[in-house]
Structures are given as structure tokens and as C-alpha cells.
């Protein structure tokens, strides 16, 4: 139990003992004591004045005396207006450090039988284009949240839904048929997803030309968009695909295989993986069957044109299309089928969809429609909605080919890390393979940290140059702190110093050192908060604060020069634990830490 929890419990006891009143622990506010005052933790007294009928100072004195008498770790206290500042004994902080050192996977809750089972879907790419910067945020968020939920003791299933069918796929297929002249990834040397994405852009270019021609001939713009020959042909191709036309399906399978092979390379570079991959081309059939059953049961309705809809007016929304006039399915149809298959197969307790905030309405509707169709688990659907990633140049558009390609960005980051590291000359003696591993870890650490340190709900501006800075709130700064500690420990070992497993507890330590232990003690709390909020930003900013606190300590307290052996050894133990937490926290973010950089 943390010292904060102990204090809260004793404050509740104190209110009862001193004033005969009952309060809940939740009403007890504890915060870190401000640096200008003596103490470690501060109890806010004002909420209890209505029970004491005394001044803030008198009330604080009553509570302070009770806490000092009943908690051995509190040797003294002081009062500043309505704030009770508690001094926590060094022995307590040192025992907390040792407890953390002795605990395997410190801060983590082990997986036990019957644990909450959570499925998390992320990535969900379309097979008509390569992954871009927006997908990077999606993948990094999904993977990190999965890691954090595992650390909270949940059984986690990571899944991907590949959107491999639909009108957008047919657009790439048609453009390749018309303009591709049979080129393949092998014949061009172009990665498969990039090659198919090239034809998605080509379709849009040619489609706009047709619209312009129709408008010039006198047709209304909106009508021209609907009647452009290329679009009509793409729609016809989708109908053929759903009807199982052999030629159409063969072309679809060939181009999808190109894309999926490309995705695998990107995922490996990004360092994300999945326990199971679903394909919309499979799940949409189940979705159509469920929609037709809902129609038969009168839960859904059909228009004269043949399309099938859900009426959500009673829920404050509008009418939602589930099947088009020609019987083809929409995104919602396949999500209905996919959700059914997942809950049926895995009996999950919660399903988290990591999807951008432009789809807030979509997932609200999905939950409502599943409820109307009679599925009790409909309220277990959660949408982890995140903001868009923008660039200094503005918003990205796939159709216009103005996206930041994921592969290109990661390659650029590695090149920048290589150039920066070579300038510093820190990797002398490393083989080429070892050096490249460091460049990769620094580059991906910079990219991942820059994205994950932002609250998922917020839009963000990504600037590659800012992300790879070795100073400030960046991944490389945190990685460098880890390598600095490894260097300190190595020098000690090389000097013949035996670093002990635990620190002695009867030491007099400085305020900076006790502050550092307090940050360590807060790691389990932050892991839980990050899990509850599904926010890697809480882990990111915690690891940065820990690194910053350590660097201040390191600057003021050189270890190898310390003559007091017990104090020197304590600082080694403290440093080793900080390094362990940095590595653990960065792992929750999907970031590796090099031993040297």
C-alpha cells in the first residue's frame, strides 16, 4: 500500500477520532509538497473545517498530531495556512526503493485466470494505398494501449481488420487495368502497396478530368460526379466482385496480395504486430446476413429502391444506410459482421476500436444498431477516438497523393539519427550492424515518443526535426538518460566496485534523492491511470519526468567520487532502478532503448 493510501486512511480515522464525523477516503486530498516548503506530502485541510468548527491552522494541527502518532514514517509536520505538510522519514523512502528493486515487473499486475478480456483493433488499413503518417499514430496508439492494458493484468487480444473490398479498392483496380500496362512490383521495383496506391491517385486524376469534361458540356457538377464513366465502371466492378465474377476476383486477389506483402514490411519496421487479422472480404457476408435477419424481424426497414436502413431517431440520431440499392454492403455492414464474429469467438469483456475522431458517429451507430439487433454486448463496444496528425504544410489527402508516406518517414528518421550520431561520434568501436541497430532505435524512439506524448484526443502537429532532438521532452533524451546510467554502472564495475542488490535503509539522503524515489513509487499508479484512460501520454510524460529528475540528481551527486560507501552504493541502486523503469516504460510505448548512443 502506498504512503498516500495509508495517510488517507488515517485522516479518515482522525476525523472520526477528533470530531466524531465520518468521511470517505475520496474526499481526502493529498498532493506533493511545494518545493519552497518543508515536507514531502501535503494534506488539504479546508474540506474538514465544517467538521472541526475550528480554524484551518487548528484543524491541521489536530490532524498532524494524529498522523504523527499513528504513522511511524511521519517524524514531523508543519502547517502553512490550511495546508498540512508532512515529512516522510528517509527510512520509509529507502524501504520503498528496495521493495521496487525486489519486485519483478515492478508496477505491473500479473495476468491471472478469469482476468478481464479486452480486444483492441488498430491499423485497419485499406488495400488501395500504403500506410501514411495518420496510420502511424493509429498503430502506435493501438500497440501501446495493448501493452499498457497487459501491464494492468488484462488478457489482451490485438487484432487488425484489413479493409480489402469496396468501391475504393475497385478504383485502384480499374485504374491499373486502364493505365497500368501490366506493371507489377517485380517489374518496377516498387513496393506493392505503393504501386497500388499510385493507381488510386491516378483514378482520382482521371475521374476529375471526366467531371470537368461533363461540366463543360453543360452538366451540373453534382450530377457529373455521379455520372462520370470511370465512377460508374468502378461501381459496376464492385457489383461483379460481390457476385463472385472470376476475372474481377482474380484481379482483386492479385493486387491485394501486392499490398498485404507491402504492409508486412511496414509493420515490421514500425515494430507492431497482431494476434489475429480479419479481412472485410470475409466479414461483410456475416454482416449482410445479420442485416437481412434484422429486416425480416422488422428491426430494420427497406426503401422502395431496395436499400436497407436503421431508424435511429428515437436515439437522437438519423437514419443509417446498411445495404445499398444494388445490395452491396457499406462499412457499417462489415463492422456488424466483424463485431459478431469477435464476441462470438473470443467471449470478450470489452472491444476497443482505435479509430480517428472523424468516425465518432460511426461507432455510436454501431453500438446502437447492435443493441437493436438484440446483442447484449453492444454496450461493450468502446471507441478510442484520436485526433488527426497534421503537418506544418497542412492536412494530408490520399486521393491527391499529398500524404506523408510511413515508409518514407521512417527511412528519413533513421537517416537523421545516423547523421546526428555520426556527428557526435559516440559509436566508435561498434560494428556496422550494431550501429544501425542504434540508429533504428533512436529514430523510432523519436517518432513514437513524439506521437505518443500527446493526449490521443488532441490533434497534433508532427515535425520530424523537433522529434529527434536530444534535449527536452523527446524520445532520444529519455534513451540518452538510460544509456548514461548504463555507462555509470559499467564504469563502476570496471573500477572493481561491486554494486549491491539493495540499499541500506539507515542513511541520510538528500531531498533530490527522496524526490526521485517518490517518482519511482508513483510508477504503478501511473500505469493504472494510463490503463483507465487508455492514454500512452501518461506513461510518456511520466518517463520524461523521471528522466528529468534523474538528470538533476546526476548533475548534483556524482557517484564514483562519493567516499561514503553506503551512500555511493545507494545511488548505484537508485540509478539501476531508474534505468529499469525507463526501459519498462519505454517498452509500454513500443520503444527500444540502446545500451549506448
Helices and strands as residue ranges (DSSP letters): H 3-19, G 25-27, E 30-32, E 41-44, G 46-48, H 49-52, H 56-70, E 74-80, E 83-88, H 90-102, E 117-121, H 133-151, E 155-162, H 167-179, H 185-188, H 192-216, H 221-227, H 229-242, H 246-270, E 276-279, H 280-296, E 301-302, E 308-311, G 313-315, E 319-323, H 331-346, E 350-356, G 357-359, H 360-372, G 376-380, E 381-386, E 389-391, H 406-424, H 432-452, E 460-462, H 464-467, H 475-494, H 511-521, H 523-533, H 536-556, H 565-588
